[in-house]
Amino acid sequence: MSLWEYANPTRFMQTSGKVLPVVSVLSLACLLIGLVWGFFFTPDDYRQGSTVKIIYLHVPSALMAINAWLMMLVTSLIWLVRRHHVSALAAKAAAPIGITMTLIALITGAIWGQPMWGTYWAWDPRLTSFLILFLFYLGYMALWAAIENPDTAADLTSVLCLVGSVFALLSRYAVNFWNQGLHQGASLSLDKEENVADVFYLPLLVCIAGFVLLFVALVLLRTSTEIRSRRTNALISRERLS
Amino acid sequence: MIALLRRDIKLAIRAGGGFGLGLAFFLILVVLVPFGVGPNSDILARIAPGILWVGALLSCLLSLDRIFQLDYEDGTLDLLATAPLPLEAAASLKALSHWLTTGLPLTVAAPFLGVLLSMPSEATLWLVISLALGTPALSMLGTFGAALTVGLKRGGLLVSLLVLPLYMPTLIFGAEAVRRGAEGLPTSSALLFLAAITAGCTALLPFASAAALRMNLR
């Protein structure tokens, strides 16, 4: 039993069909518990008031925005090295989800920034690098949409994803050089004694789990949709030939 | 190799030329800016480094679709792909000829356009150095973008969407170097970063470009 068995679309469809309902229900449960707990049963922050509660959407979506790109990087590499179609389709499926997460992070950040920083937008390194990430997603999706031959599209977008990753990372650190930040530093780290205060921390962890599961569910769903549409196209062209 | 380089440069200069066009676009852009922000020379002097760098970026972008498109249409690219010369070398040469026909003229022209924007004279030297260090990276990245979109009918708009995010680190360090130079601060760290980006792009991107070309030609 190895991971590569799922390179077979049939195996992938079977397993994802079984896993998908479980993951969806779990994700819904986590999000419901986490968001309701976070929104209604945690105290207001003594300085930020109730605006602190946007953390339950902002942090998990920002986390997933970056992780979605990482997933695309890994699946693109697998496609380039081992030519598994499911991998390329998973990368294609993850991009719109990743861009949505990026948008959610940017918009919730702007909504929070207006009362707290007094501005919707500042050219802060973190904000700017997220905007750049958004542009990379846009380019990636545009390239997928522009090329007709699906294999060529998968090849070229994979190469773009590899080169783009390097430059997205480079931009992330280049903007530090360019402007000082307003955004707070990392407040969730595994190696730190104290992170965010526990009352906020636990519901936040539940929300993060919910977002991760939501992402997995959406990727599985979209990948199997892609596989189905590939099959339909193959069947249609076979019909035409015969 | 030299024959290919000479052919590309000749084509760029002669055939309906992307050569003068990029420069003219750069000039027009710089002329437009004072109309947009007003003739106040203090403001112009402050934004001049940024405007000149953004202008150089956009002028580079303008001639990208000429790198491979014509060769792809008349079959030269297929010949290049089967020639004994590795495709990576051909991609580097294409980038080099693109730089010689856009990046280099832009670097030479930039100080004169800086005068139009009343850029402080101490910044001029840094502008030339930063453009000379940074524009080869722009040509390399542009060649990669052109290689990705070579099979497409209307790749022009798509190329800008793909390439401009990749240009961002170069722009940040380039403009920062000139800004620091204008204020009399040390510029070496920004210039070193810029040189590092160019060196990295020159070393690695031809492989990516050649891979993209092979995928498009298959």
Contacts between the chains, C-beta under 8 A, distances in Angstrom:
chain1	res1	chain2	res2	distance
A	132	B	165	6.0
A	132	B	168	5.9
A	135	B	161	7.8
A	135	B	164	7.4
A	135	B	165	4.4
A	136	B	165	5.2
A	138	B	161	6.3
A	139	B	161	4.8
A	139	B	162	4.5
A	139	B	165	6.1
A	142	B	158	5.7
A	142	B	161	5.4
A	142	B	162	7.4
A	143	B	148	6.7
A	143	B	149	7.8
A	143	B	158	6.8
A	143	B	162	6.4
A	146	B	149	7.4
A	146	B	152	5.6
A	146	B	155	7.7
A	146	B	158	5.4
A	147	B	151	7.2
A	147	B	152	6.9
A	152	B	151	7.1
A	152	B	215	5.7
A	152	B	216	6.7
A	152	B	218	7.2
A	155	B	212	7.9
A	155	B	215	4.1
A	156	B	148	5.3
A	156	B	212	5.9
A	156	B	215	5.7
A	156	B	216	7.3
A	159	B	148	7.1
A	159	B	208	5.6
A	159	B	211	5.7
A	159	B	212	5.4
A	159	B	215	7.4
A	160	B	148	6.2
A	160	B	162	6.6
A	162	B	208	7.3
A	163	B	144	6.5
A	163	B	166	7.0
A	163	B	205	7.3
A	163	B	208	5.4
A	164	B	165	7.3
A	164	B	166	7.1
A	167	B	165	7.0
A	167	B	166	4.8
A	167	B	168	7.3
A	167	B	169	6.4
A	168	B	165	7.8
A	170	B	169	4.5
A	170	B	197	7.3
A	171	B	165	7.6
A	171	B	168	4.9
A	171	B	169	5.2
A	171	B	172	7.5
A	174	B	168	7.2
A	174	B	169	4.3
A	174	B	172	4.5
A	174	B	173	6.4
A	174	B	193	7.5
A	175	B	172	6.6
A	177	B	172	6.8
A	177	B	173	7.2
A	177	B	176	6.6
A	177	B	189	8.0
A	177	B	190	7.4
A	177	B	193	7.3
A	178	B	172	4.9
A	178	B	176	5.9
